[in-house]
């Protein structure tokens, strides 16, 4: 009897130790480059320094309603202000030199990008990636964005800020830009090719959600993990479910990308190279040696009929035309009905 009791105590004790060890391992996840992601306290310690620039990545109207004191606006959402109409970066770096110099950003400045919520989170990561692509080594993102700033009890300012013009010179780091030619090497099964992350939803990856002429994914894509699924999570009081919030968490990121080799070149893609900039930012935080964002992404690849596609599905233009005609008829009927009133 004593022997059985001792065995139970030993078993429970061993289990407790194992659980404690496991929790310790999970809780030990840390960023390799934590300086890239600032807390509100980090920002407050540095925001009054002359060589620190805060950029509000939201629309100008939202910026004017209330922004972090001292923050500037680029005149539009960052993803629009810093890319052309096709949602791709300007390959002429001179355009960035002119823009950043005009708004008062120099090569010696620390630049902190912040967002409003989940909808504008990737505006900040687009700006971060472009800054790093241009060779700027002092770019940061405010974790939690404006939500974190407000929850910490800090005030907002509605007075627009204009900095004195400065001089910004680009020193493009080509390796941070993923080329379609490199992705084709991956698609063709080159064993020495880079790792490839699909940051889109599983439906996009599988071809069920088609946003180009063809749906599906690049053959030999290493992993598919939606950018939303890599963020911190909290319980939604209305649904009782754990849902993603616009905060970066080292444990969630580590779990999402655990199967990848950090020492190997890794490219991320999505539809327009927007969501994948968030993946690029997370790779930088985690210490990936050679991360890159594939700027052209699926919007270009999925519209090229000669490129190999896995899980291939074609966009049904005939069905879309029928839906548009039906919609036009409904609108016409409504207009006639309103004209008779």
C-alpha positions in Angstrom: 0.0 0.0 0.0 2.8 2.4 0.9 4.6 1.4 -2.2 1.6 2.3 -4.4 1.1 5.6 -2.6 4.8 6.4 -3.1 4.5 5.5 -6.8 1.5 7.8 -7.2 3.3 10.7 -5.5 6.3 10.1 -7.7 4.2 10.0 -10.9 2.3 13.2 -10.0 5.6 14.9 -9.1 7.2 13.8 -12.3 4.2 15.0 -14.3 4.4 18.4 -12.5 8.1 18.8 -13.3 7.4 17.9 -17.0 4.6 20.4 -17.2 6.8 23.1 -15.6 9.6 22.4 -18.0 7.2 22.5 -20.9 5.7 25.8 -19.8 9.2 27.2 -19.3 10.2 26.3 -22.8 7.0 27.9 -24.3 7.4 31.0 -22.2 11.0 31.3 -23.1 10.3 32.4 -26.7 12.0 35.8 -27.3 12.7 37.9 -30.3 16.2 37.7 -31.8 16.0 41.4 -32.8 13.7 43.0 -30.2 14.8 46.5 -31.0 12.8 46.4 -34.2 9.5 46.2 -32.2 8.9 49.0 -29.7 6.6 49.1 -26.7 4.8 52.3 -25.7 7.4 52.7 -22.9 10.3 52.4 -25.5 8.6 55.0 -27.6 8.1 57.5 -24.8 11.7 57.2 -23.8 12.9 58.3 -27.2 10.1 60.3 -28.9 11.4 63.7 -27.9 14.9 63.1 -29.3 15.5 65.1 -32.5 16.7 62.1 -34.4 13.5 60.0 -33.8 10.6 60.4 -36.3 7.2 58.9 -35.7 5.1 58.1 -38.7 1.3 57.6 -38.6 0.5 55.1 -41.3 -3.2 55.7 -41.4 -5.3 57.8 -43.7 -4.7 61.6 -43.5 -8.3 62.1 -42.2 -7.7 59.7 -39.3 -4.3 61.4 -38.5 -6.0 64.8 -38.3 -8.6 63.5 -35.9 -6.0 62.4 -33.4 -2.4 61.1 -33.6 0.5 60.4 -31.3 2.1 63.8 -30.3 4.9 64.7 -32.7 3.9 62.1 -35.4 3.9 63.0 -39.0 1.7 61.7 -41.9 2.9 60.8 -45.4 -0.4 62.3 -46.7 -2.1 58.9 -47.2 -2.0 55.3 -45.8 1.6 54.1 -46.0 0.8 51.2 -48.3 -0.6 53.8 -50.8 1.9 56.6 -50.3 4.9 54.3 -50.7 3.8 52.2 -53.6 2.5 52.7 -57.2 -1.1 52.1 -58.3 -0.4 48.3 -58.8 0.5 48.0 -55.1 4.2 47.5 -55.9 7.2 49.4 -54.7 8.8 52.2 -56.9 11.8 50.6 -58.5 13.2 54.2 -58.9 14.6 54.7 -55.4 14.9 58.4 -56.2 11.2 58.8 -55.6 11.7 57.6 -52.0 14.7 59.9 -51.5 12.5 62.8 -52.6 9.6 61.8 -50.4 11.5 61.1 -47.2 13.7 64.1 -47.6 10.6 66.3 -48.0 8.9 65.0 -44.8 12.0 65.4 -42.8 13.5 61.9 -42.6 17.2 61.5 -42.9 19.5 58.5 -42.9 20.5 59.2 -39.3 16.9 59.1 -38.0 15.2 56.3 -36.1 11.8 55.9 -37.8 8.9 54.5 -35.9 5.8 53.4 -37.9 2.5 52.8 -36.2 -1.0 51.7 -37.2 -4.5 52.1 -36.0 -5.9 48.6 -35.8 -5.9 45.3 -37.7 -7.0 47.0 -40.9 -3.9 49.2 -41.0 -1.4 46.9 -39.3 0.2 46.0 -42.7 0.5 49.7 -43.6 3.2 49.9 -40.9 4.9 46.6 -42.0 4.9 47.8 -45.7 6.7 50.9 -44.6 9.1 49.0 -42.5 10.0 46.6 -45.3 10.4 49.4 -47.8 12.7 51.3 -45.4 14.9 48.2 -45.0 14.8 47.5 -48.7 16.2 51.1 -49.1 19.0 50.2 -46.7 17.8 52.1 -43.7 18.9 50.3 -40.5 16.9 52.3 -38.0 13.3 51.4 -38.8 10.9 50.2 -36.1 7.2 49.3 -35.5 5.1 50.2 -32.5 3.6 47.0 -31.1 -0.1 47.4 -30.8 -0.1 50.7 -32.6 -2.5 53.4 -31.5 -4.5 50.9 -29.5 -1.5 50.3 -27.2 -0.8 54.0 -26.9 -4.4 54.7 -25.8 -4.6 51.8 -23.4 -1.5 53.1 -21.7 -3.4 56.2 -20.9 -1.6 58.5 -23.3 -3.2 61.5 -25.0 -3.6 62.2 -28.7 -2.8 65.4 -30.6 -4.9 66.8 -33.5 -2.4 69.4 -34.7 -0.6 68.4 -37.9 3.2 68.1 -37.6 5.6 69.3 -40.2 9.3 68.6 -39.9 12.1 70.6 -41.5 13.3 69.0 -44.8 16.2 66.6 -44.5 18.4 64.5 -46.8 17.7 60.9 -47.3 19.8 58.7 -49.6 18.8 55.2 -50.6 21.3 52.3 -50.4 19.1 49.5 -51.9 19.5 46.1 -50.4 18.5 44.0 -53.4 18.3 40.7 -51.3 15.3 42.0 -49.4 13.3 42.2 -52.6 12.0 38.8 -53.8 12.1 38.5 -57.6 9.6 36.4 -59.6 12.5 34.8 -61.3 13.7 33.4 -58.0 10.2 32.1 -57.2 10.2 30.3 -60.5 13.3 28.5 -59.4 11.4 27.3 -56.4 8.4 26.3 -58.4 10.6 24.2 -60.7 11.9 22.2 -57.8 15.4 23.5 -57.6 16.8 21.8 -54.4 19.1 24.8 -53.7 16.2 27.3 -54.0 14.9 29.4 -51.1 12.1 28.6 -48.7 8.8 30.1 -49.6 6.0 31.2 -47.3 2.4 31.7 -48.5 1.0 34.3 -46.1 -2.5 34.1 -47.7 -5.5 32.3 -46.3 -5.9 28.5 -46.7 -8.7 29.1 -49.2 -6.5 31.3 -51.4 -3.7 28.7 -51.1 -6.0 25.9 -52.1 -7.5 27.8 -55.0 -11.0 28.1 -53.6 -10.6 31.9 -53.2 -9.4 33.2 -56.6 -8.1 36.7 -56.8 -6.2 36.5 -60.1 -6.9 34.7 -63.4 -5.8 31.5 -61.7 -6.1 30.4 -58.1 -3.8 28.0 -56.3 -0.3 28.4 -55.1 3.4 28.2 -56.2 4.6 24.6 -56.4 7.0 23.6 -53.6 5.7 26.4 -51.3 7.3 25.5 -48.0 4.4 26.4 -45.7 1.1 28.2 -45.9 0.2 30.2 -42.8 -2.2 33.2 -42.9 -0.6 36.3 -41.5 -3.6 36.7 -39.1 -2.8 33.3 -37.5 0.7 34.5 -36.5 -0.5 37.3 -34.2 -1.2 37.4 -30.5 -4.6 36.1 -29.4 -7.1 37.0 -26.7 -10.6 35.8 -25.8 -13.5 37.7 -27.5 -15.9 38.4 -24.7 -18.9 38.2 -27.2 -18.0 34.9 -28.7 -15.8 33.3 -26.0 -13.3 32.3 -28.7 -9.6 33.1 -28.9 -9.1 35.6 -31.7 -6.1 37.4 -33.2 -5.4 40.9 -32.1 -3.1 43.5 -33.7 -0.1 42.7 -31.5 3.0 40.8 -32.2 3.9 37.9 -29.9 7.2 35.9 -30.1 5.5 32.6 -29.0 2.8 32.8 -31.7 5.4 33.6 -34.4 7.8 30.9 -33.2 5.0 28.3 -33.4 3.8 29.5 -36.8 7.3 29.3 -38.4 8.8 26.5 -36.4 9.4 24.2 -39.4 11.6 26.7 -41.2 15.3 27.0 -41.3 16.3 30.5 -40.1 19.7 30.2 -41.7 18.2 29.6 -45.2 17.0 32.4 -47.6 13.3 32.7 -47.2 10.7 34.6 -49.3 7.2 35.5 -48.3 4.2 36.2 -50.6 0.5 36.9 -50.6 -1.8 38.6 -53.1 -0.1 42.0 -53.6 3.0 41.7 -51.4 1.2 43.5 -48.6 0.3 40.9 -46.0 3.7 39.2 -46.6 5.5 42.3 -45.4 4.2 41.4 -42.0 5.7 38.0 -42.4 9.0 39.7 -43.5 8.9 41.8 -40.3 8.3 38.7 -38.2 11.2 36.9 -39.8 13.4 39.9 -39.0 12.2 39.8 -35.4 13.0 36.1 -35.2 16.5 36.4 -36.6 16.1 34.9 -40.1 19.4 35.4 -41.9 18.1 36.3 -45.3 14.4 37.2 -45.4 12.7 38.8 -48.4 9.3 40.0 -49.5 8.1 38.9 -52.9 6.6 42.2 -54.0 4.8 41.0 -57.2 3.3 38.0 -55.4 0.2 36.2 -56.6 -1.4 39.2 -58.4 1.4 38.8 -61.1 2.2 35.1 -60.8 -1.5 34.0 -60.9 -2.1 36.0 -64.0 0.7 34.5 -66.0 -0.6 31.5 -68.0 2.8 29.9 -68.5 3.8 29.8 -64.8 3.3 26.4 -63.0 0.5 26.4 -60.4 -0.5 23.8 -57.9 -4.1 23.4 -56.9 -5.0 25.3 -60.0 -8.4 26.8 -60.4 -9.6 29.3 -63.1 -11.5 32.5 -62.5 -15.1 32.2 -63.9 -15.5 35.4 -65.9 -18.8 34.1 -67.5 -20.3 33.7 -64.1 -19.1 37.1 -63.0 -20.6 38.7 -66.1 -24.0 37.1 -65.4 -23.9 38.4 -61.8 -23.1 41.9 -63.0 -25.9 41.9 -65.6 -28.3 40.7 -62.9 -27.1 43.5 -60.6 -27.5 46.1 -63.4 -31.1 45.0 -63.9 -31.9 45.3 -60.2 -30.4 48.8 -60.2 -32.4 49.7 -63.3 -35.6 48.5 -61.7 -34.9 50.5 -58.5 -34.1 53.6 -60.4 -37.4 53.3 -62.4 -39.3 52.7 -59.2 -37.8 55.7 -57.5 -38.5 58.0 -60.5 -42.3 57.2 -60.3 -42.5 58.3 -56.6 
